[in-house]
Amino acid sequence: MTSTPAGEPGKVAFADVPPNRRRGGDLRVLLSPRTCAATAGFLGAGSLMPGEFVSEHYHPYSEEYFYIVGGRMTLLLEGRPIELVAGDSFMIPKGLRHRMDNHGDEEMFAVFFLGPLAPKPELGHVDTEELPSAGGELPQVGAVTS
């Protein structure tokens, strides 16, 4: 994956970003401080195959916006189920616990944006249940360091 110099518009292809499966599913951070010097937040996309989920967590500094491109997803917001299907969008306010499940029989694909950024990337997510792939790497959101 290539990075764009600070202040330059960024282009990142979904296929060029390796999947991050640490919290479940296939999540990819596309536009972020690391890839295009974004300062307002970061955008990504991801999929959940039938039976997959993204483990429960919350964002103490960021709101999270979803747009469901294909399939369906059950969003558990503070334990309350909300059914989302292709064409639906949803905003999760700061600090609310949420988990995403695909109980359907087809792949779910969504685009997401989180903003504003946490003061440090490692402060952006707080996990509230065991991770399905705890040995995996955290999503690479922050600026590239030399």
C-alpha positions as CSV (number, residue, x, y, z in Angstrom):
1,M,0.0,0.0,0.0
2,T,1.3,3.4,-0.8
3,S,0.9,6.6,1.3
4,T,0.2,10.0,-0.1
5,P,2.3,13.0,1.0
6,A,0.8,15.4,3.5
7,G,-1.7,17.8,1.9
8,E,-2.2,15.7,-1.2
9,P,-5.4,14.0,-2.2
10,G,-5.3,10.3,-1.4
11,K,-6.3,7.2,-3.5
12,V,-6.3,3.8,-1.9
13,A,-7.8,0.7,-3.5
14,F,-9.7,-1.8,-1.4
15,A,-7.7,-4.7,-2.9
16,D,-4.4,-3.0,-1.9
17,V,-5.2,-3.0,1.8
18,P,-4.7,-6.3,3.7
19,P,-7.7,-7.4,5.7
20,N,-7.7,-6.9,9.4
21,R,-9.5,-9.7,11.2
22,R,-8.5,-8.9,14.8
23,R,-12.1,-7.9,15.9
24,G,-13.7,-10.2,13.3
25,G,-14.8,-10.0,9.7
26,D,-12.7,-8.5,6.9
27,L,-12.1,-4.8,7.8
28,R,-9.8,-2.5,5.9
29,V,-8.9,1.1,6.8
30,L,-8.6,2.9,3.4
31,L,-8.3,6.7,4.0
32,S,-6.6,7.7,7.2
33,P,-3.7,9.8,8.6
34,R,-1.4,6.9,7.7
35,T,-2.5,6.6,4.0
36,C,-3.4,10.2,3.0
37,A,-2.7,12.5,5.9
38,A,-6.4,12.7,6.8
39,T,-7.1,14.9,9.9
40,A,-10.9,14.6,10.4
41,G,-11.2,10.9,10.8
42,F,-10.8,7.7,8.8
43,L,-12.8,5.8,6.2
44,G,-12.9,2.1,5.7
45,A,-14.9,-0.8,4.2
46,G,-15.4,-4.3,5.2
47,S,-17.4,-7.5,4.9
48,L,-18.9,-10.1,7.2
49,M,-19.6,-13.5,5.8
50,P,-22.6,-15.4,7.1
51,G,-22.0,-16.3,10.8
52,E,-19.2,-13.7,11.2
53,F,-19.2,-10.8,13.6
54,V,-17.2,-7.8,14.7
55,S,-16.7,-8.1,18.5
56,E,-18.3,-5.6,20.9
57,H,-16.3,-2.4,21.4
58,Y,-16.8,1.4,21.7
59,H,-15.1,4.6,20.6
60,P,-14.5,7.1,23.4
61,Y,-13.5,9.9,21.0
62,S,-15.3,9.1,17.7
63,E,-18.7,8.8,16.2
64,E,-19.0,5.9,13.7
65,Y,-21.1,6.1,10.5
66,F,-22.1,3.0,8.4
67,Y,-23.6,2.6,5.0
68,I,-24.6,-1.0,4.1
69,V,-23.8,-1.6,0.5
70,G,-24.9,-5.2,0.3
71,G,-26.4,-7.9,2.4
72,R,-27.7,-7.4,5.9
73,M,-26.3,-6.9,9.4
74,T,-27.6,-7.0,13.0
75,L,-26.1,-4.1,14.9
76,L,-26.2,-4.6,18.7
77,L,-26.2,-1.1,20.1
78,E,-25.8,-1.2,23.9
79,G,-27.3,-4.8,23.6
80,R,-30.3,-3.6,21.6
81,P,-30.6,-5.3,18.1
82,I,-31.0,-3.0,15.1
83,E,-31.5,-4.7,11.7
84,L,-29.7,-3.0,8.8
85,V,-30.0,-4.0,5.1
86,A,-28.4,-2.7,1.8
87,G,-29.2,1.0,1.4
88,D,-29.5,1.6,5.2
89,S,-27.1,4.0,7.1
90,F,-26.6,4.4,10.8
91,M,-24.6,6.6,13.1
92,I,-23.2,5.3,16.4
93,P,-22.6,8.1,19.0
94,K,-19.4,8.3,21.0
95,G,-19.1,5.9,23.9
96,L,-21.9,3.5,23.0
97,R,-21.0,-0.2,22.9
98,H,-21.7,-1.9,19.6
99,R,-21.2,-5.3,17.9
100,M,-22.0,-6.3,14.3
101,D,-23.3,-9.7,13.4
102,N,-24.2,-11.3,10.0
103,H,-27.0,-13.8,10.8
104,G,-28.1,-13.8,7.1
105,D,-27.1,-16.2,4.3
106,E,-25.1,-13.8,2.1
107,E,-22.1,-11.6,2.5
108,M,-22.6,-8.2,4.1
109,F,-20.5,-5.3,2.7
110,A,-20.4,-1.8,4.4
111,V,-18.5,1.4,4.2
112,F,-17.7,3.2,7.5
113,F,-16.2,6.5,8.7
114,L,-15.0,7.4,12.2
115,G,-14.4,10.9,13.4
116,P,-13.0,12.9,15.0
117,L,-9.7,11.0,15.5
118,A,-8.7,9.8,19.0
119,P,-5.6,11.6,20.4
120,K,-3.6,8.4,19.7
121,P,-4.7,5.5,17.4
122,E,-4.5,3.0,20.3
123,L,-7.1,5.0,22.2
124,G,-9.6,4.9,19.4
125,H,-11.3,1.5,20.3
126,V,-12.1,0.0,23.7
127,D,-12.8,-3.7,23.4
128,T,-15.6,-5.0,25.7
129,E,-15.5,-8.7,24.8
130,E,-12.9,-11.3,23.9
131,L,-11.5,-10.8,20.4
132,P,-12.0,-13.6,17.8
133,S,-8.4,-13.1,16.6
134,A,-6.5,-11.6,19.6
135,G,-3.1,-12.3,18.0
136,G,-4.0,-10.1,15.0
137,E,-2.6,-6.6,14.5
138,L,-4.6,-3.5,15.3
139,P,-5.9,-1.5,12.4
140,Q,-3.2,0.9,11.0
141,V,-4.9,4.3,11.4
142,G,-2.2,6.6,12.7
143,A,0.4,8.6,10.9
144,V,3.5,6.8,9.5
145,T,6.4,7.2,11.8
146,S,10.1,7.0,10.7
